[in-house]
Amino acid sequence: MYIFESKIRVRYSDIDKMGYVYYANYGKYYEVGRVEAMRNLGVSYKYMEENGVSMPALSMNIKYVKPALYDDIINIKTIIDEIPTNRMKFIYKLYNKNGNMINRGYTIHAFVSMKDNKPVEIPEWLLRPLEKYF
């Protein structure tokens, strides 16, 4: 299992009139966690695209547990709990500064050839760094 933690501060532009993080912004927080987790493996999205592979989202599941507020520091725990094949599942658990879970969910992404827009298997250059966690 691969687990990576990153942090993000809630910006004023992220909140709604009630002072809570607007619900649609959690997808952006998931993206921060996913991109940084991939970068930590040595594979940036830029590198993937330069090598002809994209990772479009197929689905997103989200559960709101507690609100996040302006200026909160959110700890984003991004988890990959299975070796990907032609799809990759990212699990997200978001915590506030007190360690309380505020949100959880997952996204599923496909590996797609940018040349012909067809599904492909996980590239070897991503599989290799992931295998050591399983």
Secondary structure, DSSP 8 states (H G I E B T S, - for coil): -EEEEEEEE--GGGB-TTSBB-TTHHHHHHHHHHHHHHHHTT--HHHHHHTTEE--EEEEEEEE-S--BTT-EEEEEEEE-S--SSEEEEEEEEE-TTS-EEEEEEEEEE-EETTT--B----HHHHHHHHTT-
